[in-house]
Amino acid sequence: MGTYQKAANKNDIPEGQGIACEVGGKSVALFNVGGTFSAISNVCLHKGGPLGEGELDGNIVTCPWHAWQYDVTTGSCLEIPDAKVEKYNVKVEGDDIWVEL
């Protein structure tokens, strides 16, 4: 079990959007899906595109480079069902979003 590190403020991520940020030396993509926050690796499995900059539709983010899609709640890749990006546990305390690494 890892330790939680502050990643962002709730106000940094409007509902239905995501951001990319560095947490503990890792590139993390944070998403707001209906007021619930999810965190996955920011690095697409295809060519390393920035998932946090992708378009979010429900709980699916589309990589802005080559349109690979991922479920932000599980890290699962829609193009290759057995493939996943790393998924991180998230907790919210007040306005702060914490990610477990």
Residue pairs with C-beta under 8 A, 6 or more apart in sequence:
1 100
2 100
2 101
3 100
3 101
4 89
4 91
4 98
4 99
4 100
4 101
5 23
5 24
5 98
5 99
5 100
5 101
6 23
6 96
6 97
6 98
7 21
7 23
7 28
7 30
7 39
7 90
7 97
7 98
7 99
8 19
8 21
8 30
8 96
8 97
9 95
9 96
9 97
10 32
10 37
10 92
10 95
10 96
10 97
11 95
12 19
12 97
13 19
13 30
13 31
13 32
13 37
13 97
14 32
15 32
15 33
15 34
15 35
16 32
16 33
16 56
17 31
17 32
17 56
18 29
18 30
18 31
18 32
18 51
18 52
18 53
18 54
18 56
18 61
18 72
19 29
19 30
19 52
20 27
20 28
20 29
20 30
20 42
20 50
20 51
20 52
20 53
21 27
21 28
21 30
21 42
21 52
22 28
23 99
23 101
24 101
26 41
26 101
27 41
27 42
27 43
27 50
28 39
28 40
28 41
28 42
28 52
28 88
28 99
29 39
29 40
29 41
29 42
29 50
29 51
29 52
29 54
29 61
29 72
30 37
30 38
30 39
30 52
30 90
30 97
30 99
31 37
31 38
31 39
31 40
31 52
31 56
31 59
31 61
31 72
33 56
33 58
33 59
33 72
33 73
37 90
37 92
37 97
38 59
38 72
38 73
38 87
38 90
39 87
39 88
39 89
39 90
39 99
40 51
40 70
40 72
40 75
40 85
40 86
40 87
40 88
41 51
41 75
41 85
41 86
42 50
42 51
42 52
43 49
43 50
43 51
43 85
44 50
44 51
44 63
44 65
44 66
44 68
44 70
44 85
45 68
45 77
45 80
45 83
45 85
46 63
46 65
46 66
46 68
46 79
47 65
47 66
49 63
49 64
49 65
49 66
49 68
50 63
50 64
50 65
51 61
51 63
51 70
51 85
53 64
54 61
54 62
54 63
54 64
55 61
55 62
55 64
56 72
59 71
59 72
59 73
60 69
60 70
60 71
60 72
60 78
61 69
61 70
61 72
62 68
62 69
63 69
63 70
68 77
68 78
68 79
69 77
69 78
69 79
70 76
70 77
70 78
70 85
71 78
73 87
74 84
74 87
75 84
75 85
75 86
75 87
76 83
76 84
77 83
77 84
77 85
88 99
88 100
88 101
89 99
89 100
90 97
90 98
90 99
90 100
91 97
91 98
91 100
92 98
